[in-house]
Structures are given as C-alpha cells and as structure tokens.
C-alpha cells in the first residue's frame, strides 16, 4: 500500500478533488508536465500527499505563450459574458464546498485558519 495520503481511505476526499498518486503540474489548455516529479507534503502533519510532475523549460515557455494568446481572447469577450463565466466558476466551486470545507477544517485544526465557504 502506498504511503501517500491520497491513497489512504481516510483521505478519500482528496480523490474527490481529482488528485491521484502522480499529478500533472502544468495546464496550458491541457494538463501535462515534462519536468521532474516532486512530492507534496501536508503542512498539518508533514506526511506526503501526492506527487506532482513539474514543468520543463519547454512546458513553461509554451504555457506563457498560450496564456498571452488566451488573454487576448479574454479581453475581447464582453464584460457581461466574462461575468457569466466567472459565475460558472463559482458554481463549480460551490459543488465541491463540502469537500473543500473538509480540507480547510483539517488544516484549521493544525494551523488555525479559515472556515468552510471562505
């Protein structure tokens, strides 16, 4: 059995957030990453959560290029339409409010910050 928290039944909610044992760490229209793999650690207990594949230099350059292109498209979208998109992002976050709240509560016990819905 893996020692990563994401693989332990007690932390099944991490899987609900889409985490796997190894996760791509770059998004530029699609998830990827060609760099080294690093382990992330829980700040509350210093246990390994999961691994993340970082960006290579080529990934970074491509991501910056695509971000600049996306900004041009975003800037041309009328403000009401951009507002609707942001509202939809909020709706998607609210669908995960319980599991995100669980994450905040777990860290609050150790680090004393935040509440569900903040």
NUTI-354704 format. One record per residue (C-alpha): residue number from 1; residue in one letter; x, y, z. Coordinates in nm, 2 decimals, decimal comma. Layout:
<rs>
r k->NUM r->A X->X Y->Y Z->Z
...
</rs>
This chain:
<rs>
r k->1 r->X X->0,00 Y->0,00 Z->0,00
r k->2 r->X X->0,12 Y->0,35 Z->-0,09
r k->3 r->X X->0,23 Y->0,58 Z->0,19
r k->4 r->X X->0,08 Y->0,88 Z->0,01
r k->5 r->X X->-0,22 Y->1,04 Z->0,18
r k->6 r->X X->-0,41 Y->1,04 Z->-0,15
r k->7 r->X X->-0,41 Y->0,66 Z->-0,15
r k->8 r->X X->-0,53 Y->0,62 Z->0,21
r k->9 r->X X->-0,90 Y->0,55 Z->0,27
r k->10 r->X X->-0,91 Y->0,81 Z->0,54
r k->11 r->X X->-0,82 Y->1,08 Z->0,28
r k->12 r->X X->-1,06 Y->0,96 Z->0,01
r k->13 r->X X->-1,18 Y->1,32 Z->-0,02
r k->14 r->X X->-0,85 Y->1,41 Z->-0,19
r k->15 r->X X->-0,96 Y->1,18 Z->-0,47
r k->16 r->X X->-1,29 Y->1,36 Z->-0,49
r k->17 r->X X->-1,09 Y->1,67 Z->-0,57
r k->18 r->X X->-0,93 Y->1,49 Z->-0,86
r k->19 r->X X->-0,59 Y->1,41 Z->-0,70
r k->20 r->X X->-0,40 Y->1,10 Z->-0,80
r k->21 r->X X->-0,07 Y->0,95 Z->-0,68
r k->22 r->X X->0,11 Y->1,14 Z->-0,96
r k->23 r->X X->-0,05 Y->1,46 Z->-1,09
r k->24 r->X X->0,04 Y->1,68 Z->-1,39
r k->25 r->X X->0,16 Y->2,02 Z->-1,27
r k->26 r->X X->0,11 Y->2,23 Z->-1,58
r k->27 r->X X->-0,20 Y->2,35 Z->-1,75
r k->28 r->X X->-0,19 Y->2,53 Z->-2,09
r k->29 r->X X->-0,51 Y->2,41 Z->-2,24
r k->30 r->X X->-0,44 Y->2,06 Z->-2,13
r k->31 r->X X->-0,28 Y->1,90 Z->-1,83
r k->32 r->X X->0,08 Y->1,78 Z->-1,86
r k->33 r->X X->0,44 Y->1,84 Z->-1,75
r k->34 r->X X->0,77 Y->1,70 Z->-1,87
r k->35 r->X X->0,98 Y->1,81 Z->-1,57
r k->36 r->X X->1,09 Y->1,63 Z->-1,26
r k->37 r->X X->0,84 Y->1,47 Z->-1,02
r k->38 r->X X->0,83 Y->1,62 Z->-0,67
r k->39 r->X X->0,64 Y->1,51 Z->-0,36
r k->40 r->X X->0,40 Y->1,75 Z->-0,19
r k->41 r->X X->0,36 Y->1,74 Z->0,19
r k->42 r->X X->0,07 Y->1,82 Z->0,42
r k->43 r->X X->0,15 Y->2,13 Z->0,63
r k->44 r->X X->-0,06 Y->1,99 Z->0,91
r k->45 r->X X->0,13 Y->1,66 Z->0,97
r k->46 r->X X->0,42 Y->1,67 Z->0,72
r k->47 r->X X->0,30 Y->1,34 Z->0,56
r k->48 r->X X->0,34 Y->1,30 Z->0,18
r k->49 r->X X->0,02 Y->1,38 Z->0,00
r k->50 r->X X->0,09 Y->1,30 Z->-0,37
r k->51 r->X X->0,35 Y->1,37 Z->-0,64
r k->52 r->X X->0,34 Y->1,64 Z->-0,90
r k->53 r->X X->0,52 Y->1,64 Z->-1,23
r k->54 r->X X->0,67 Y->1,99 Z->-1,27
r k->55 r->X X->0,70 Y->2,19 Z->-1,60
r k->56 r->X X->1,01 Y->2,15 Z->-1,82
r k->57 r->X X->1,15 Y->2,47 Z->-1,97
r k->58 r->X X->0,96 Y->2,39 Z->-2,29
r k->59 r->X X->0,64 Y->2,34 Z->-2,09
r k->60 r->X X->0,69 Y->2,68 Z->-1,92
r k->61 r->X X->0,76 Y->2,86 Z->-2,25
r k->62 r->X X->0,46 Y->2,71 Z->-2,42
r k->63 r->X X->0,23 Y->2,79 Z->-2,12
r k->64 r->X X->0,34 Y->3,15 Z->-2,12
r k->65 r->X X->0,28 Y->3,17 Z->-2,49
r k->66 r->X X->-0,07 Y->3,02 Z->-2,46
r k->67 r->X X->-0,16 Y->3,24 Z->-2,16
r k->68 r->X X->-0,07 Y->3,55 Z->-2,36
r k->69 r->X X->-0,29 Y->3,42 Z->-2,65
r k->70 r->X X->-0,57 Y->3,34 Z->-2,41
r k->71 r->X X->-0,56 Y->3,69 Z->-2,26
r k->72 r->X X->-0,62 Y->3,85 Z->-2,60
r k->73 r->X X->-0,93 Y->3,63 Z->-2,64
r k->74 r->X X->-1,05 Y->3,70 Z->-2,29
r k->75 r->X X->-1,00 Y->4,08 Z->-2,33
r k->76 r->X X->-1,23 Y->4,07 Z->-2,64
r k->77 r->X X->-1,51 Y->3,90 Z->-2,46
r k->78 r->X X->-1,78 Y->4,15 Z->-2,34
r k->79 r->X X->-1,78 Y->4,21 Z->-1,97
r k->80 r->X X->-2,13 Y->4,05 Z->-1,91
r k->81 r->X X->-2,01 Y->3,73 Z->-2,08
r k->82 r->X X->-1,69 Y->3,73 Z->-1,87
r k->83 r->X X->-1,91 Y->3,78 Z->-1,56
r k->84 r->X X->-2,12 Y->3,48 Z->-1,66
r k->85 r->X X->-1,80 Y->3,27 Z->-1,70
r k->86 r->X X->-1,68 Y->3,38 Z->-1,35
r k->87 r->X X->-2,03 Y->3,29 Z->-1,21
r k->88 r->X X->-2,00 Y->2,94 Z->-1,36
r k->89 r->X X->-1,66 Y->2,90 Z->-1,19
r k->90 r->X X->-1,82 Y->3,00 Z->-0,86
r k->91 r->X X->-2,09 Y->2,74 Z->-0,92
r k->92 r->X X->-1,83 Y->2,47 Z->-0,98
r k->93 r->X X->-1,66 Y->2,56 Z->-0,66
r k->94 r->X X->-1,98 Y->2,55 Z->-0,47
r k->95 r->X X->-2,05 Y->2,20 Z->-0,59
r k->96 r->X X->-1,73 Y->2,10 Z->-0,41
r k->97 r->X X->-1,79 Y->2,32 Z->-0,10
r k->98 r->X X->-1,82 Y->2,03 Z->0,14
r k->99 r->X X->-1,50 Y->1,85 Z->0,04
r k->100 r->X X->-1,32 Y->2,19 Z->0,02
r k->101 r->X X->-1,46 Y->2,28 Z->0,36
r k->102 r->X X->-1,33 Y->1,94 Z->0,49
r k->103 r->X X->-0,98 Y->2,04 Z->0,37
r k->104 r->X X->-0,99 Y->2,38 Z->0,54
r k->105 r->X X->-1,12 Y->2,22 Z->0,87
r k->106 r->X X->-0,84 Y->1,97 Z->0,87
r k->107 r->X X->-0,58 Y->2,23 Z->0,83
r k->108 r->X X->-0,75 Y->2,46 Z->1,07
r k->109 r->X X->-0,71 Y->2,21 Z->1,35
r k->110 r->X X->-0,34 Y->2,22 Z->1,30
r k->111 r->X X->-0,28 Y->2,57 Z->1,16
r k->112 r->X X->-0,58 Y->2,77 Z->1,30
r k->113 r->X X->-0,72 Y->2,94 Z->0,99
r k->114 r->X X->-1,03 Y->2,95 Z->0,77
r k->115 r->X X->-1,39 Y->2,82 Z->0,77
r k->116 r->X X->-1,60 Y->2,64 Z->0,52
r k->117 r->X X->-1,71 Y->2,87 Z->0,25
r k->118 r->X X->-1,44 Y->3,13 Z->0,29
</rs>
